[in-house]
């Protein structure tokens, strides 16, 4: 199947043409049939000579219903531009063509209708000239009469040729299904219709509803009037949603592959059409089937920032158009450059941003995004429409190579500076380093560490960082000398102060392994534990606290915490009567 939208001035025979080609009535409303004028979108389909199928989205031509027309054209890859031979090029012909050009539609046919009423030559020549100056370029033209049927076989063949020129659908792409109609079917519940432009839908799929937190489930699918278990792009599809209230979604909403789209209310775009400086402050953005009011902030000659009235699931490279509904004027097309732009808060930020945007073309560029964002999660890029095909530096974090190298250099500098400012600490805390480097995740800090630095006990430092400052090392050595012949005696608190070992110095010595802390101010030399086990093993087993104290030649102040530490380490075992045995 391929899908084509009609376009053209009111009463130029778009619906008559669709009716003649398909034998189906595209006007769904009684009011449309009574007035003989299309008001809303209509849908019909027919087989082509090749055996393929073309589905038509028939759009209204009256200027009052241009928003409805844009909802139908937005997701469709090709257009059937209809001009009446007896009236020729008209105002809505021009506005519809401007819309197609703004959306970047590149495939289409010109159909000159009512060829039985006037020579189609002049209308054909004028229309082809107008169309040639747009994204559609040179198009094939067919003259027809919906009343007599003349030219319809040639049009069918031309549609076949158009279908053959269209690029193949992106079947592996995520689904972004713009809803153009929603209604309730008795016994089935809520049904939405739209053009599936990429990917595939299956019964049972779970999808995100843009703007809602809950997932919705596909209960059933219909295409070309038949139930399907699967629908693949490009196709007109009706989706029956399980347990979803009718008032929860409507035209302009979208069903999405979960986790694959970034919903944003702020985008930077490039314009084609009116200069940025000439745009009014408020316009309407048309993308997919959505029409959303936006506030416009010019940045460069052809770049602007748009603040959307509600978030939309937009991707880098998306095409959309801006329209001034008050003047019935398409101000131009937009190409989305950034769906997660930085805030503009500092003086000169807008000018600097315009310089950045001048280098962007709307094509997803991994290297460029990394260069601009420096650090970004792979999933964030994927939801922006940028393939994240790069090796992460930590977890799912991607980094610009130059920025990552500079971070590594800064990390080394910060650790060295911290060591000079905090000589008694065995390295810089990881969280402090993360804040200093303005990193969003401590995993990034750990990934930046390179030898001789290492991460140990939540700190980053070199192995040599465990060496003590000279004054502390001298004080520890004096303890070693003074207590060499009585290793299980601990210096009193005032003696530690005399030696220059205050709480911070003791903490540094303990972290460096130069002292063993038993209690707040009870410290021994680090080999005291092994030596104590040897002494206690020579006692009759089991032994009491008093026997241990006498054998170790120490005080109760030391013996109690020493034995408790040996218990915790499994070197001794305490018995029910408070005696102990050495565990061999």
PyMOL commands that set and color helices and strands:
alter all, ss='L'
color gray80, all
select helices_A, chain A and resi 14-22+30-35+63-73+91-102+120-132+152-165+246-248+276-278+349-358+366-373+378-384+401-421+430-436+442-448+463-466+470-482+493-498+503-511+528-537+545-552+556-568
alter helices_A, ss='H'
color red, helices_A
select strands_A, chain A and resi 2-7+42-47+53-58+78-84+107-113+140-143+176-178+181-185+189-196+200-202+206-209+215-223+226-228+230-232+235-242+254-257+262-273+282-287+290-300+303-314+319-324+329-338+375-377+397-399+428-429+453-456+459-462+515-519+522-525+572-574+580-582
alter strands_A, ss='S'
color yellow, strands_A
deselect
rebuild
show_as cartoon
